[in-house]
Amino acid sequence: MQFLKYLFWCLLAFLAAVFTFGNWTRVEIHLWGGLIALVNLPFLLLCTFLLGLVPMLIYHLTARWRLRQRLQTTERTVEALRVSMPIEAPPAEPVPAITAQP
């Protein structure tokens, strides 16, 4: 299974390299005040990808951290309840049989 994972990542890196070499052109970006920035197209695409990925990654990690904290709190509560309750319930007293009186 590890081999397939490495093969996938190598294939993805190869495709990214082919895309980069095939599209190595400069793109004009018109900024405020009449400024023009010349940026390579692969760099521009990488920046826009990261601009979309990073906020969602931060949100995902924050939500995961919050859920982990809630789970740890719940586990501590359950452990405290286990300690406070006896492990075995005390034996119940036998109930005397009711006999009908003639």
Long-range contacts (C-beta under 8 A, 24 or more apart in sequence): none
